[in-house]
């Protein structure tokens, strides 16, 4: 197995982050610092990160309904709780993508770096569905602008699926995840997001999962996550 994949399967970090750890000289094999992410390794190779042995652990994928005030991080250095604090697992889990502290809804946590990379890589265009309550009812022109893409500091947003649910509530289907993107998109059309909830991630629906509650994904759900959403 390639070293970067081994680290991801060991729950150390996502594949991209594992590549950064290797490049930074933090990974050793038999006491030797290794900087080649394609190096072939096995359980018997003696892989270490920062001097601590690592080995593949059983992979888990959890769905959590994130409450307000909880951060989408593996560890929270401040006073606020992190999403990992709400999962009843002793695995080294990390969130797939992010929701800002004020937002709620579906977030996935896993120690499967390969799956995390697939779900977040722009190439696979995995859709995320959100429900946003706005300060004021948006006009049809505003909705059209959101669908086509609006100008943000780092460039125009990708086209999105947008439909009105009620006078002030809209549903958005996104294939990209810039920092606080929906809130900034609303501001770009002269509005403000009051509440934001993610209700679906790829084929998974939040359903009746209560705020702060979590559950392990079923085998059938995992298979659906691995399928290419473009097919």
Secondary structure, 3 states (H helix, E strand, C coil): CEHHHHHHHCCCCCHHHHHHHHHCCCEEECCEECCCCCCECCHHHCEEECCEECCCCCCCEEEEEECCCCECCCCCCCCCCEHHHHCCCCCCCEEECCCCCCCEEEEEEECCHHHHHHHHCHHHCCCEEEEEEECCCCCHHHHHHHHHCCEECCEECCCCEEEEEECCEEEEEECCCCCCHHHHHHHHCCCCEEEEEEEEECCEECCCCCCCCEEECCHHHHHHHHCCCCC
